Structures are given as structure tokens and as C-alpha cells.
Amino acid sequence: MYWKLRIPLILGVIGVISGFVEKFPNLFLVNTSNFIKSAVFIGLIGIIFTILEKTDANEKKFIFQ
């Protein structure tokens, strides 16, 4: 059975971005409110997901067994 990489890539992107935010909190807007930090987090995920969609990386198929 073949699956597209859309769901695994989005889960990977969410995991990697949240890991970077946890590991390097000083890099992502230190003295701002939680609302702005959340908006930046969601924005980063949205930008990366858009790049993956535009480059058709999500359309590649892999075998799931």
C-alpha cells in the first residue's frame, strides 16, 4: 500500500519545530507574551508546510507495510 508523505512530514515538522522552541527558547522572542510566542510557532509551521506544498515534497509516495 502506498501513502503520500503529507501526514508524516507535517508530524515531523511539528516535532522538530517544537523541539527547537523547547531547546532554544532565547532564540524565539524572549520578552514577549505567550500569545505572540504561539503565533510565531504556528507561523513557522505554516511557512514550512507551505514550502513543502509548493515544492511537491508532500506528493511523494512511500510503501507502508
Secondary structure, 3 states (H helix, E strand, C coil): CEEECHHHHHHHHHHHHHHHHHHCHHHCCCCCCHHHHHHHHHHHHHHHHHHHHHCCHHHCEEECC
